[in-house]
Amino acid sequence: MSDVLRRPDARQQVLIPHQSTTSDPAPPSHPHVLAVGAPGPGREQLTRTLRLTGHEVTHAVPGDVQRRVRQATPDAIVALDDGPDGRRQGTDVIAEVRAEPAGRALPLLMVTAPEAPAAVAELLRHGADDCVPEASDPVELSARIAAKLHRVPVPVDQLLLDPRTGLYSAPHFMAELDRELQRPAAARRGGVLAVVRVAETAALETRLGPRVRREVAERLAQVAERLGSVCDRLGWDEAGRLLLLMPGVDEDTAAASLREFASAAAGTRFVVADENVRLTPAVGWTPLAAGTERGAGARAVEQARDAAEEALRHRDLRPVRYEPWMRAAAAPGHRRARRGPRALLAAMTPLLSPVLMLALGVGAPFLLYQQAYDMGWDLASVAYWVVVAGLVTSALLILLECLYSLDAKQRPAAAAQPYPAASAVIAAYLPNEAATIVDTVESFLRLDYPNELEIVLAYNTPHALPVEETLRDIARRDPRLVLLPVPGSTSKAQNLNAAVTRVRGEFVGIFDADHHPAPDAFRHAWDWLSHGYDVVQGHCVIRNGDSSWVARLVAVEFEAIYAVSHPGRTRLYGFGVFGGSNGFWRTDLLARTRMHGSMLTEDIDSTMRALNEGARIAMDRTLISRELAPTLLRPLWNQRSRWAQGWLQVSLTHLWRGLRSPVFTRRQKTGLFVLLGWREVQPWLTLQILPILLHAAWRAGGVDRLDWAVPVCLMAAAFTLSAGLVQAAFAWRLAVPELRFHKGWFWRYLLVSTVFYTHFKNTVARAAHLKEVLGDRQWRVTPRALSASDPAGAGAGAGAGAGVGGRS
């Protein structure tokens, strides 16, 4: 027999269980213990031991425990594992005790056979709170009972707060939510329920185990508590989702708080399962509506989860409000269909745009001038001088940019800090990049950088491609290449957002899939970033200018943009612009900012949001990366149409906000007005010359009776045309050597730009404005042909993962 059962008379070793030196409430002075076991010597010895150690004892046999618990609930239960026939009965006793509601929270100790660790483990897994070997001293048994009475075990799902996370467990959170929903309407003012998913949870769980669910929820809750937001209750479910109850707040306040939370969480490095990670919170929320019917709380949680799934698709940190269509969209592969008159108008945009453009830009002003003239007001003359002033102003701004580009800030001579680990992210849509992506990856593997440099290829593809196996072979050969397929992605923004939490570098270079950066690009980028800059934009150079006259036109245009306009504007207005590719970000800033896939120029949108945070953006025309240009006019139209519409979206979103922001100086606000305001007005302003001339001809009785030799008009025209000449000259002077060698390209650009290309771009801008009004935001892939010098004969360039959004 064991000591517990053989030494009941060892009174000198008795420990009175209710004596306590802690601040915990003392257990009863004579604790009631239910001894469970078949009648026999073992149970009798156990009973004597318990009574001699100060306990009141009653008995129960296996199978009768529930009845005895209902009759008089004990303070603790001590059960024998072995039955009279030697059969182990402990698990059956545990199941019987825990099946009774009153027994779920009772301390349950099992007396086990010596040297039976496997049996002990099984008993603990089935719900025993402790196991005491038969060979244990009676004093130990008494002490263990006392410890359990001091800290009564309660199942986690019955606790108000989860002891592992400090958060409300899912059942108690649902109870809190139901109470909030059942409050009288007069006592309720708004309120929001939010669910937060983390994009990296599945990958972390695969690598580190299921513990990451709890730890991820706990880390996110710490961020919410640190911000001190309007969140009233924080809970979590077993899937690792964070649950936020925000009662008594309006939707705008709640959305702003959730945006702040998501940005703060994304910008924080967490330790999860002893590993340093970045997380991408996907926040879905739904307004709280009063509802006393059964299941209202569960339905609200389901809606918020559906919204979180939609947010997870984009990974752009924007909280998503639940909409009914998301219920069906939760199914994989579902795409929301556009319906209604707006969708019909969007489909008819190619036909409507020219008609609307003429009607709004020419017909309506002409009728206005006529009607005003009949009423005695000469609006056409006023409009004439406004147009002249506008043209002169535009030309003057171009000349200022040219002059300031000569004084552009030079790259620091050396880095202020040692070169850290760096990352390159190539965003690609593989069906469109299949012919060029291998060449691009090989060019990145040849980069010269004095520290660790990883190359992350973040791509999406609707189906498997042979080139993927080639890429896997390269990754096996060179571990610096990391292949990151992004399932469900439909945009460059989603690819980049998926990659930003994967990268290990202190700064990240972002590139389209047709870019070949110069070998020293990352070293020179760090020269800027180490001196306090947050983003540096490099110089994108066209490498297939020999492919067609369109490619040559774009090659010179890019020199005018990257060698002249961008450096000049940066110097003139005090801020730079990220152009979507060959741009280098501090990883922390990029993780907080992300890319918004709903914006056609997600790069310019991210620029405005970063600037509003106080970020410093530099422009370096010596930071070279070579890319492909469209070779045909139709792809060029599609590309520039997307850029123009994207700029309009950014202007509508950020112009007024930026002008009111205390972050920007007056000089910078002037630059914002020119960049986001004036550029949208100018295409329509230049078009006004047509209705003005038509009105003048109508008044004069014919075009042949107009006086074209007006000195002011001629001077304004000459000054406006001279701006193009000066810009082309500066572009040639500041171009990269391989393009400056082709002087004839610049002369042809000047001619084509004067008689065609400027008007082409203005027409594109006006058409893009109409597309935005009609709701046509379709992303059209931009195919590109390779230059004759490239090894692959032909290919494609920017699709969902390539093609800079907002170069201008």
Sequence and secondary structure as in RCSB ss.txt:
>XXXX:A:sequence
MSDVLRRPDARQQVLIPHQSTTSDPAPPSHPHVLAVGAPGPGREQLTRTLRLTGHEVTHAVPGDVQRRVRQATPD
AIVALDDGPDGRRQGTDVIAEVRAEPAGRALPLLMVTAPEAPAAVAELLRHGADDCVPEASDPVELSARIAAKLH
RVPVPVDQLLLDPRTGLYSAPHFMAELDRELQRPAAARRGGVLAVVRVAETAALETRLGPRVRREVAERLAQVAE
RLGSVCDRLGWDEAGRLLLLMPGVDEDTAAASLREFASAAAGTRFVVADENVRLTPAVGWTPLAAGTERGAGARA
VEQARDAAEEALRHRDLRPVRYEPWMRAAAAPGHRRARRGPRALLAAMTPLLSPVLMLALGVGAPFLLYQQAYDM
GWDLASVAYWVVVAGLVTSALLILLECLYSLDAKQRPAAAAQPYPAASAVIAAYLPNEAATIVDTVESFLRLDYP
NELEIVLAYNTPHALPVEETLRDIARRDPRLVLLPVPGSTSKAQNLNAAVTRVRGEFVGIFDADHHPAPDAFRHA
WDWLSHGYDVVQGHCVIRNGDSSWVARLVAVEFEAIYAVSHPGRTRLYGFGVFGGSNGFWRTDLLARTRMHGSML
TEDIDSTMRALNEGARIAMDRTLISRELAPTLLRPLWNQRSRWAQGWLQVSLTHLWRGLRSPVFTRRQKTGLFVL
LGWREVQPWLTLQILPILLHAAWRAGGVDRLDWAVPVCLMAAAFTLSAGLVQAAFAWRLAVPELRFHKGWFWRYL
LVSTVFYTHFKNTVARAAHLKEVLGDRQWRVTPRALSASDPAGAGAGAGAGAGVGGRS
>XXXX:A:secstr
  HHHH TT GGG   TT   SSS    SS EEEEES SSHHHHHHHHHHHHTT EEEEE TT HHHHHHHS  S
EEEEESB TTS B HHHHHHHHHHSGGGTTS EEEEE SS HHHHHHHHHHT SEEEETTS HHHHHHHHHHHHH
S    GGGSSB TTTSSB HHHHHHHHHHHHTS GGG   EEEEEEEETTHHHHHHHH THHHHHHHHHHHHHHH
HHT S  EEEE TT  EEEEEET  HHHHHHHHHHHHHHHHTSEEEETTEEEE  EEEEEEE     STTHHHHH
HHHHHHHHHHHHHH SS  EE  THHHHHTSTT      SHHHHHHHTHHHHHHHHHHIIIIIHHHHHHHHHHHT
T  HHHHHHHHHHHHHHHHHHHHHHHHHHHTT     SS SS    EEEEEEEEHHHHTTTHHHHHHHHHT   S
S EEEEEEEE SS  HHHHHHHHHHHH TTEEEEE TT  SHHHHHHHHHTT  SSEEEEEETT EE TTHHHHH
HHHHTTT SEEEEEEEES TTS HHHHHHHHHHHIIIIIIHHHHHHHHS     SSSEEEEHHHHHHH   TTST
THHHHHHHHHHHTT  EEEEEEEEEEE    SHHHHHHHHHHHHHHHHHHHHHHHHHHHH TTS HHHHHHHIII
IIIHHHHHHHHHTHHHHHHHHHHHHTSGGG     HHHHHHHHHHHHHHHHHHHHHHHHS HHHHT HHHHHHHH
HHIIIIIHHHHHHHHHHHHHHHHHT            TTSSSS     STT S S   
